[in-house]
Amino acid sequence: MNLETQYLGLSLRHPIVASASPLTADLDHILRVADAGAAAIVMASIFEEEIAAQEVHDAALFETGEDSHPDVNGGYFPAVPQASVLDGRLSVLRRAAERAGVPVIASLNGCTQAGWVHFARNLEQAGAAAVELNFWHIAANPDETGAEVEERFIAILKAVKTEVSIPVSVKLPPFFSAPGNMAKRLVEAGASGLVLFNRFYEPGLDLHPVAPEADAQLSTSYELRLPLIWTGLLSRRLQTSFAVSGGVNSGEDVVRCLLAGADVAMVTSALLRHGSGFLSTMLAEMQAWMEARSVESVAAFKGQLAAHSSPQAAETFLRDQYRRILSSTPAFGQ
């Protein structure tokens, strides 16, 4: 049974990729996930503001006591960390790329265009097989238009592409008025692949005490439906790699992603829930589905449920499904 697939120009032995999470943040965990059978690993995201905050903190330490008497004892000055957050992450990436035995993709979340470019260049030099631009942005400014947000994303991608030679993918949020058009523009701007979608972790409100509450909830398979719809709509229309992220919790979920036209399925919550060894269970479930239908390769069924018809026909179909779902739902309270 041939499970091989291509993603971002990388040859993978099967389509299950471990996406960015605490399980891919340090070398020991990355090697465990690789040993458990992940076809590729997306390293935990590097956040520009985290690195910038440490730089500000370190600068303040250097300036401590600068106006003191010159004869003051050297031990008066506070110790400054020897390695920065960025140095530590690059070191992990470098060693993981050498030892994991599978492609290690770097995930980057910047907040300035200069930061996106600078860190992407560092990640390539550290041995990343590809860079995933983690576009997670909340347009909280009422004066900022959707067009401005989109143009900034396009500009970031183009700037990064001019500075690195490795493949660059984009992990998109679903919050665009026309996600299909945004995906098309990113591919035209040079994206080697699209990851659908970035999951928005909303903080809650704790009442005891009254304060924001950061409690991440793991995904369920139901959340897979949104990325499946858009992967099915776009995978035959755009010449790029597709990855589904968010809601992949079983081997059968992986099959669903492939049927919609994805090249790989990215898994996080299932591994956090069950451990990295669950990868072998997912692979076995996927193979069982294929064997029951005498399917000998991933290529034989990938994209079978992708949209073949016109966009108008696809929209009519989805509207019809929406109406059917609403009409079959019992009234509340019954």
Phi, psi and chi 1 to 4 in degrees:
 res  aa     phi    psi   chi1   chi2   chi3   chi4
   1 MET       -  123.8 -170.3  175.5  -69.8      -
   2 ASN   -97.2  109.7 -175.3   -2.3      -      -
   3 LEU  -100.5    6.7  -56.7 -178.9      -      -
   4 GLU   -65.2  149.0  -67.2  178.4    1.2      -
   5 THR  -148.7  164.1 -171.5      -      -      -
   6 GLN  -113.2  134.1  -66.9  -81.9  -34.9      -
   7 TYR  -142.6  123.0  177.0   60.6      -      -
   8 LEU    57.3   29.9  -54.7  179.9      -      -
   9 GLY    80.5    2.0      -      -      -      -
  10 LEU   -95.1  136.4  -54.4  170.0      -      -
  11 SER   -88.0  119.1  -64.4      -      -      -
  12 LEU  -114.9  145.4  -53.9 -177.1      -      -
  13 ARG   -76.8  -15.3   62.0  178.9 -176.2  -95.6
  14 HIS  -161.4  172.6   61.5   75.3      -      -
  15 PRO   -94.4   14.2   29.6  -29.2      -      -
  16 ILE   -99.6  117.3  -54.5  178.9      -      -
  17 VAL  -115.0  133.8  173.3      -      -      -
  18 ALA   -80.9  116.8      -      -      -      -
  19 SER   -88.2  175.6   52.0      -      -      -
  20 ALA   -60.5  128.7      -      -      -      -
  21 SER  -167.8  176.8   78.5      -      -      -
  22 PRO   -58.5  -22.4  -27.5   35.9      -      -
  23 LEU   -75.5   -8.6  -68.8  177.6      -      -
  24 THR  -123.5   29.1   63.0      -      -      -
  25 ALA   -96.4  -28.0      -      -      -      -
  26 ASP  -130.6  166.9   60.5   66.5      -      -
  27 LEU   -62.6  -45.0 -177.5   62.7      -      -
  28 ASP   -59.8  -44.9  -72.9  -17.3      -      -
  29 HIS   -67.7  -40.1  -80.4   97.2      -      -
  30 ILE   -60.8  -43.8  -70.6  173.1      -      -
  31 LEU   -66.4  -35.5  -64.8 -179.1      -      -
  32 ARG   -64.0  -43.8  -73.7 -165.1 -163.4  103.9
  33 VAL   -64.5  -39.6  172.4      -      -      -
  34 ALA   -65.1  -44.3      -      -      -      -
  35 ASP   -64.2  -29.7  -70.7  -17.2      -      -
  36 ALA   -73.9  -13.4      -      -      -      -
  37 GLY   120.0    7.6      -      -      -      -
  38 ALA   -61.1  138.2      -      -      -      -
  39 ALA   -75.4  -27.9      -      -      -      -
  40 ALA  -157.7  163.4      -      -      -      -
  41 ILE  -132.9  130.7  -66.5  170.2      -      -
  42 VAL   -97.6  116.3 -177.4      -      -      -
  43 MET   -67.7  149.4 -167.0  171.7  157.3      -
  44 ALA   -53.0  142.5      -      -      -      -
  45 SER   -62.7  143.2  -66.9      -      -      -
  46 ILE   -93.1  126.5  -70.5  177.7      -      -
  47 PHE  -107.0  124.3  -71.8   88.6      -      -
  48 GLU   -59.2  -41.3 -179.1 -178.5  -12.6      -
  49 GLU   -66.2  -28.9   55.6  -97.1   54.4      -
  50 GLU   -65.7  -42.9 -180.0 -176.5    6.7      -
  51 ILE   -69.1  -42.1  -64.4  167.6      -      -
  52 ALA   -62.7  -38.5      -      -      -      -
  53 ALA   -63.0  -39.7      -      -      -      -
  54 GLN   -67.9  -37.9 -172.3 -163.9   28.0      -
  55 GLU   -62.1  -40.2  -69.4  174.7  -11.7      -
  56 VAL   -65.5  -42.1  170.8      -      -      -
  57 HIS   -63.1  -44.8  177.3  -98.6      -      -
  58 ASP   -65.7  -37.8  -69.9   -7.9      -      -
  59 ALA   -63.3  -38.5      -      -      -      -
  60 ALA   -65.3  -36.8      -      -      -      -
  61 LEU   -64.8  -41.0  -70.1  178.5      -      -
  62 PHE   -62.0  -33.8  -84.7  116.7      -      -
  63 GLU   -85.2   -9.7  -66.0  169.0    1.2      -
  64 THR   -60.3  125.5  -60.8      -      -      -
  65 GLY    75.4   14.0      -      -      -      -
  66 GLU   -66.5  -20.1   64.0  178.9   -4.3      -
  67 ASP   -97.8    7.9  -64.1  -35.2      -      -
  68 SER   -75.3  172.4  -59.6      -      -      -
  69 HIS   -63.0  138.3 -167.0  -82.0      -      -
  70 PRO   -63.7  -20.3   20.3  -32.6      -      -
  71 ASP   -89.1    5.8  -67.0  -28.3      -      -
  72 VAL   -63.4  147.2   72.2      -      -      -
  73 ASN   -60.2  137.8 -173.9  -66.2      -      -
  74 GLY   -59.2  -26.8      -      -      -      -
  75 GLY   -70.4   -5.7      -      -      -      -
  76 TYR   -68.1  -32.1  170.0   81.2      -      -
  77 PHE   -78.5  138.8  -65.7   98.0      -      -
  78 PRO   -68.8  152.0   26.4  -34.7      -      -
  79 ALA   -71.0  140.4      -      -      -      -
  80 VAL  -105.5  134.2  175.4      -      -      -
  81 PRO   -53.9  139.9  -23.3   32.3      -      -
  82 GLN   -75.9  -32.4  -64.6  -60.7  -51.7      -
  83 ALA  -123.7  138.9      -      -      -      -
  84 SER   -83.0  167.7   68.5      -      -      -
  85 VAL   -57.1  -43.9  171.6      -      -      -
  86 LEU   -63.5  -44.6  178.8   60.2      -      -
  87 ASP   -58.1  -41.7  -71.6  -20.9      -      -
  88 GLY   -63.9  -43.1      -      -      -      -
  89 ARG   -68.6  -38.9  -59.2  -60.3  -64.3  -80.6
  90 LEU   -66.5  -35.2  -67.4  176.8      -      -
  91 SER   -64.4  -43.4  175.7      -      -      -
  92 VAL   -61.3  -46.2  169.8      -      -      -
  93 LEU   -60.4  -44.4  172.5   57.6      -      -
  94 ARG   -60.6  -46.4 -168.0  172.9  -64.8  109.6
  95 ARG   -72.0  -36.2  -70.7  179.9  -69.9  162.2
  96 ALA   -65.5  -41.6      -      -      -      -
  97 ALA   -61.7  -32.7      -      -      -      -
  98 GLU   -78.9  -30.7  -66.7  170.9   -8.2      -
  99 ARG  -113.7  -19.0  -62.9  175.1   54.2 -174.0
 100 ALA   -69.2  -30.9      -      -      -      -
 101 GLY    79.9    1.6      -      -      -      -
 102 VAL  -135.7  160.0  -63.5      -      -      -
 103 PRO   -60.5  135.1  -23.5   34.3      -      -
 104 VAL  -110.8  116.0  178.5      -      -      -
 105 ILE   -97.7  130.8  -59.6  168.7      -      -
 106 ALA   -86.8  139.5      -      -      -      -
 107 SER  -110.7  131.6  174.6      -      -      -
 108 LEU  -129.9  132.7  173.3   60.6      -      -
 109 ASN  -127.1  105.2 -173.3  -62.5      -      -
 110 GLY  -101.9  174.5      -      -      -      -
 111 CYS  -132.9   -5.1   51.1      -      -      -
 112 THR  -134.4  152.5   65.6      -      -      -
 113 GLN   -63.8  -38.9 -177.6  165.0  -47.5      -
 114 ALA   -62.1  -37.8      -      -      -      -
 115 GLY   -66.5  -45.1      -      -      -      -
 116 TRP   -54.4  -48.1  -76.1  101.4      -      -
 117 VAL   -68.3  -47.0  172.8      -      -      -
 118 HIS   -60.8  -47.8  172.0   67.2      -      -
 119 PHE   -71.2  -35.2  -64.4  128.8      -      -
 120 ALA   -61.3  -40.9      -      -      -      -
 121 ARG   -63.2  -42.9 -168.5 -174.4  -55.5  119.5
 122 ASN   -62.7  -39.4  -73.2  -23.3      -      -
 123 LEU   -66.8  -39.5  -66.5  168.0      -      -
 124 GLU   -62.7  -44.6  178.4 -178.6   32.4      -
 125 GLN   -64.6  -26.8  -66.9  169.5   -7.6      -
 126 ALA   -82.2   -4.9      -      -      -      -
 127 GLY   109.1   11.0      -      -      -      -
 128 ALA   -61.2  137.2      -      -      -      -
 129 ALA   -74.0  -25.1      -      -      -      -
 130 ALA  -164.1  166.3      -      -      -      -
 131 VAL  -120.4  129.6  174.7      -      -      -
 132 GLU  -103.8  115.0 -179.7 -179.5  -75.9      -
 133 LEU   -81.3  112.8  -56.7 -177.6      -      -
 134 ASN   -90.0   87.3 -177.1   -3.3      -      -
 135 PHE   -79.2   92.8  -78.0  162.9      -      -
 136 TRP  -121.7  101.9 -164.9   95.7      -      -
 137 HIS  -138.0  131.5  171.7   73.8      -      -
 138 ILE  -105.0  115.1  -59.7  -59.8      -      -
 139 ALA   -79.0   75.1      -      -      -      -
 140 ALA   -78.9  -16.1      -      -      -      -
 141 ASN   -81.9  114.9 -177.8   -3.8      -      -
 142 PRO   -61.2  -19.0  -19.5   31.4      -      -
 143 ASP   -87.3   -6.5  -64.8  -36.9      -      -
 144 GLU   -89.1  125.4 -177.6  179.0   44.4      -
 145 THR   -88.5  161.1   67.5      -      -      -
 146 GLY   -61.2  -37.3      -      -      -      -
 147 ALA   -63.4  -37.0      -      -      -      -
 148 GLU   -66.3  -41.1  -71.4  170.9  -22.0      -
 149 VAL   -61.6  -46.7  173.6      -      -      -
 150 GLU   -62.9  -44.0  -65.6  174.5    4.0      -
 151 GLU   -63.6  -36.2  -72.4  -60.1  -30.7      -
 152 ARG   -65.7  -41.3 -175.7  161.2   62.8 -108.3
 153 PHE   -61.4  -44.5  -75.5  173.6      -      -
 154 ILE   -61.9  -43.5  -61.5  -67.0      -      -
 155 ALA   -64.1  -39.3      -      -      -      -
 156 ILE   -63.3  -47.1  -70.4  167.2      -      -
 157 LEU   -59.2  -47.5  171.9   60.9      -      -
 158 LYS   -61.3  -40.5  -71.8 -179.1  176.1  179.1
 159 ALA   -65.5  -41.4      -      -      -      -
 160 VAL   -66.2  -42.6  170.2      -      -      -
 161 LYS   -61.1  -30.8  -72.8  -73.5  -66.9 -176.3
 162 THR   -74.2  -16.4   61.7      -      -      -
 163 GLU  -107.2  -15.7  -66.3  -65.8  -31.9      -
 164 VAL  -125.9  154.2  -58.3      -      -      -
 165 SER  -106.5  -11.5   58.0      -      -      -
 166 ILE   -79.1  162.0   56.2  177.1      -      -
 167 PRO   -60.4  144.5  -21.6   32.7      -      -
 168 VAL  -123.3  119.4  178.1      -      -      -
 169 SER  -107.1  164.4   63.3      -      -      -
 170 VAL  -125.4  124.5  175.4      -      -      -
 171 LYS   -96.3  112.2 -169.6  171.0 -172.7  178.2
 172 LEU   -98.5  144.4  -80.8  172.6      -      -
 173 PRO   -78.4  158.9   28.4  -32.4      -      -
 174 PRO   -85.0    2.5   30.6  -33.0      -      -
 175 PHE   -89.5   65.1  -53.2  122.8      -      -
 176 PHE  -126.0  147.6  -67.0  100.4      -      -
 177 SER   -67.7  -27.3   56.9      -      -      -
 178 ALA  -137.9   79.4      -      -      -      -
 179 PRO   -57.4  -36.0  -23.4   33.6      -      -
 180 GLY   -62.9  -43.9      -      -      -      -
 181 ASN   -66.2  -39.5  178.0 -100.7      -      -
 182 MET   -63.9  -41.4 -174.8   61.2 -173.3      -
 183 ALA   -61.2  -43.0      -      -      -      -
 184 LYS   -61.6  -43.7  178.7  174.8  179.8  -72.3
 185 ARG   -66.2  -36.8  -67.4  171.0   63.0 -161.2
 186 LEU   -66.9  -40.0  -73.1  166.9      -      -
 187 VAL   -64.5  -42.7  172.0      -      -      -
 188 GLU   -63.9  -28.1  -68.6  172.6  -16.0      -
 189 ALA   -83.4   -3.1      -      -      -      -
 190 GLY   115.8    6.9      -      -      -      -
 191 ALA   -63.3  127.5      -      -      -      -
 192 SER   -78.9  -16.6  -57.4      -      -      -
 193 GLY  -167.3  160.8      -      -      -      -
 194 LEU  -124.1  135.5  -60.5  175.0      -      -
 195 VAL  -109.2  117.6 -176.5      -      -      -
 196 LEU  -114.9  111.9  -51.7  179.1      -      -
 197 PHE  -134.9  170.8  -74.0  109.6      -      -
 198 ASN   -74.9  132.0 -156.8  -27.4      -      -
 199 ARG   -88.3  129.5 -166.5  161.9  176.2 -113.8
 200 PHE   -89.1  111.1  178.0   41.1      -      -
 201 TYR   -89.2  106.2  -69.4   96.9      -      -
 202 GLU   -87.0  129.7  -52.8   93.8  -22.8      -
 203 PRO   -70.3  146.8   25.9  -32.9      -      -
 204 GLY   -97.5 -170.5      -      -      -      -
 205 LEU  -122.9  115.7  -70.8  177.5      -      -
 206 ASP   -85.8  135.3 -168.8   -8.3      -      -
 207 LEU   -96.6   -9.1  -61.1 -178.8      -      -
 208 HIS  -138.8   82.8  -51.5  -74.6      -      -
 209 PRO   -81.6  172.2   33.1  -36.8      -      -
 210 VAL   -74.7  110.3  175.8      -      -      -
 211 ALA  -168.9  157.8      -      -      -      -
 212 PRO   -60.8  147.7  -22.4   33.1      -      -
 213 GLU  -124.3  118.2 -178.9 -179.6   33.2      -
 214 ALA   -98.0   93.6      -      -      -      -
 215 ASP  -130.6  100.4   58.9  -24.7      -      -
 216 ALA   -71.9  131.5      -      -      -      -
 217 GLN  -103.1  130.4  -60.0  -67.2  -43.0      -
 218 LEU   -68.5  151.1  -60.3 -179.8      -      -
 219 SER   -74.9  162.5   72.6      -      -      -
 220 THR  -120.8  165.6   66.4      -      -      -
 221 SER   -63.1  -24.0  -67.0      -      -      -
 222 TYR   -61.1  -33.0 -172.9   84.4      -      -
 223 GLU   -69.8  -10.3  -64.7  172.8   54.6      -
 224 LEU   -69.3  -19.2 -173.4   60.2      -      -
 225 ARG   -64.3  -40.5  -61.9 -175.0  178.7 -160.1
 226 LEU   -64.0  -52.8 -178.5   63.3      -      -
 227 PRO   -63.3  -30.3   18.1  -30.3      -      -
 228 LEU   -63.9  -42.5  -78.1 -177.1      -      -
 229 ILE   -60.1  -48.6  -72.6  173.0      -      -
 230 TRP   -73.0  -32.8  -79.3  106.4      -      -
 231 THR   -64.3  -43.5  -58.9      -      -      -
 232 GLY   -62.6  -35.5      -      -      -      -
 233 LEU   -74.6  -30.8  -71.6  172.5      -      -
 234 LEU  -107.0  -24.2  -61.2  175.3      -      -
 235 SER   -62.7  -29.6   59.7      -      -      -
 236 ARG   -92.1   -5.9  -74.4 -170.4  173.6  -87.4
 237 ARG  -105.0  -19.6  -63.8 -169.5  168.3   95.7
 238 LEU  -120.5  132.0  -58.8  179.4      -      -
 239 GLN   -87.1   82.5  -63.5  -58.8  -50.5      -
 240 THR  -159.8  171.2 -167.5      -      -      -
 241 SER   -80.6  147.6  -71.6      -      -      -
 242 PHE  -124.8  136.1  -81.2   88.1      -      -
 243 ALA  -126.0  139.5      -      -      -      -
 244 VAL  -100.8  133.3  167.8      -      -      -
 245 SER  -137.3  137.0  177.2      -      -      -
 246 GLY   104.5   97.2      -      -      -      -
 247 GLY   104.4    1.5      -      -      -      -
 248 VAL   -80.5  104.5 -179.9      -      -      -
 249 ASN  -126.0    5.5  -80.3  -79.8      -      -
 250 SER  -158.4  169.4   68.5      -      -      -
 251 GLY   -64.2  -35.4      -      -      -      -
 252 GLU   -67.2  -31.5  -68.5 -169.6  -12.7      -
 253 ASP   -63.5  -38.2  -75.3  -17.9      -      -
 254 VAL   -60.8  -43.5  175.5      -      -      -
 255 VAL   -59.4  -42.4  171.7      -      -      -
 256 ARG   -58.9  -43.4  -68.3 -178.3  176.0   97.8
 257 CYS   -60.4  -43.7  -63.3      -      -      -
 258 LEU   -67.3  -40.8  -62.7  171.2      -      -
 259 LEU   -59.7  -33.9  -74.8  168.5      -      -
 260 ALA   -76.3  -11.2      -      -      -      -
 261 GLY   112.7    3.4      -      -      -      -
 262 ALA   -71.1  150.6      -      -      -      -
 263 ASP   -86.8  -32.4  -61.8  -68.9      -      -
 264 VAL  -142.8  161.3  -62.7      -      -      -
 265 ALA  -117.8  131.7      -      -      -      -
 266 MET  -101.7  132.9  -66.3 -168.1  169.9      -
 267 VAL  -123.6  133.8   56.5      -      -      -
 268 THR  -131.2  -62.8  -62.3      -      -      -
 269 SER   -59.2  -39.8  -68.0      -      -      -
 270 ALA   -62.1  -37.0      -      -      -      -
 271 LEU   -74.4  -35.9  -58.4 -172.7      -      -
 272 LEU   -67.5  -33.3  -68.9  172.6      -      -
 273 ARG   -76.3  -43.8 -152.5  177.0  -97.6  122.4
 274 HIS  -113.8  -10.1  -55.2  -66.0      -      -
 275 GLY    95.5  160.1      -      -      -      -
 276 SER   -63.7  -23.8   56.3      -      -      -
 277 GLY   -63.3  -15.6      -      -      -      -
 278 PHE   -66.7  -15.7 -168.6   65.9      -      -
 279 LEU   -57.7  -40.0  -77.0  162.9      -      -
 280 SER   -66.5  -34.7   60.3      -      -      -
 281 THR   -64.7  -44.2  -60.0      -      -      -
 282 MET   -62.9  -42.2  -63.5  178.3   71.0      -
 283 LEU   -62.1  -42.0  -89.0  173.2      -      -
 284 ALA   -64.3  -40.7      -      -      -      -
 285 GLU   -63.9  -41.0  -68.3  173.2  -11.9      -
 286 MET   -64.2  -44.7  177.1 -176.0  164.7      -
 287 GLN   -65.8  -36.2  -71.3  174.3  -60.6      -
 288 ALA   -63.6  -41.3      -      -      -      -
 289 TRP   -61.9  -43.8 -176.3   91.0      -      -
 290 MET   -66.0  -42.9  -66.6  172.6   64.4      -
 291 GLU   -64.3  -39.6 -175.3  175.8   -4.7      -
 292 ALA   -63.6  -21.4      -      -      -      -
 293 ARG  -111.9   10.2  -70.6  155.3 -177.7   80.0
 294 SER    56.2   38.3  -60.1      -      -      -
 295 VAL   -92.6  124.1  177.7      -      -      -
 296 GLU   -96.9  -11.6  -63.3 -177.3   -4.5      -
 297 SER  -153.3  158.4   69.0      -      -      -
 298 VAL   -62.5  -39.6  164.1      -      -      -
 299 ALA   -61.6  -24.9      -      -      -      -
 300 ALA   -70.8  -23.1      -      -      -      -
 301 PHE  -126.6   -5.3   71.0   92.9      -      -
 302 LYS   -61.8  129.0 -169.5  178.8   79.2  170.8
 303 GLY    83.3    8.3      -      -      -      -
 304 GLN   -61.4  -29.5  -78.8 -172.2    1.4      -
 305 LEU  -106.7   13.4  -63.9 -175.2      -      -
 306 ALA   -70.4  154.6      -      -      -      -
 307 ALA   -69.4  118.6      -      -      -      -
 308 HIS   -96.4  -21.4  -65.0  -92.9      -      -
 309 SER   -88.1 -177.3   55.2      -      -      -
 310 SER   -69.4  159.0   67.7      -      -      -
 311 PRO   -56.4  -36.2  -26.0   34.7      -      -
 312 GLN   -65.7  -41.9  -66.8   77.9   12.0      -
 313 ALA   -66.0  -38.1      -      -      -      -
 314 ALA   -64.3  -41.6      -      -      -      -
 315 GLU   -64.6  -41.6 -178.9  179.4   -3.7      -
 316 THR   -60.6  -42.8  -61.2      -      -      -
 317 PHE   -61.1  -45.8  170.7   77.9      -      -
 318 LEU   -67.8  -37.5  -70.1  171.9      -      -
 319 ARG   -63.1  -39.4  -73.9 -178.7   61.2   85.0
 320 ASP   -64.5  -42.3 -179.2   62.7      -      -
 321 GLN   -64.6  -39.2  -66.3  -59.2  -53.6      -
 322 TYR   -60.3  -45.8  176.4   67.7      -      -
 323 ARG   -63.5  -41.2  177.8 -177.6   56.5   78.1
 324 ARG   -64.0  -40.7  -72.4  171.7  180.0  -90.6
 325 ILE   -63.9  -44.7  -70.0  169.2      -      -
 326 LEU   -64.6  -40.8  -71.3 -177.3      -      -
 327 SER   -71.6  -22.6   62.6      -      -      -
 328 SER   -93.4   -4.3   65.8      -      -      -
 329 THR   -85.3  123.6  -57.4      -      -      -
 330 PRO   -60.9  148.3  -19.6   31.3      -      -
 331 ALA   -62.3  145.6      -      -      -      -
 332 PHE   -60.6  136.4  -69.8  110.9      -      -
 333 GLY    94.9  -12.1      -      -      -      -
 334 GLN   -86.2      -  -70.8 -174.4   -4.4      -
